[in-house]
Amino acid sequence: MVREEVQNKTAKGPSSCTNGLLWLTRAMDFLVELFRNLLEHADLLDQHAKHEHLYTMTQACTDSYTKTLKKFHGWLASSSITVAMKLAPNRDKFMEVISGTGDINADIEKFCTTFSPFLKENHEFLASVGLDDMKAS
């Protein structure tokens, strides 16, 4: 479908399958980076962000956004997301919502390890058709 859209010059349209694949891949990049941040800074994440020296969920989300999505967003989207990041729940609440019955940290690590190669493959494919660096319209 992507190759057909590229050939028909409809790949950059906001409702194209290509655009959907691109932004889904980027959203998953953000999630993988966020999960990595949560694992890497688990000992510094304060449940209630009472201490300034601790790494908050807002910081984890902002760092993940900066590394993955920010370069593709314009000023308005980036500003809106910066405001939204301030509304991130505390780590305990977030982990409670996403956790199942197993070891959540092990599950997150396994997800990051096994899912990252699929994202890399998507990026390589999108780059091969000249669209991996497409910015938001």
HELIX and SHEET records of a PDB file:
HELIX    1   1 VAL A    2  GLN A    7  1                                   6    
HELIX    2   2 CYS A   17  GLU A   40  1                                  24    
HELIX    3   3 MET A   57  THR A   68  1                                  12    
HELIX    4   4 LYS A   70  PHE A   72  5                                   3    
HELIX    5   5 TRP A   75  MET A   85  1                                  11    
HELIX    6   6 ARG A   91  ILE A   98  1                                   8    
HELIX    7   7 ILE A  104  SER A  128  1                                  25    
END                                                                             
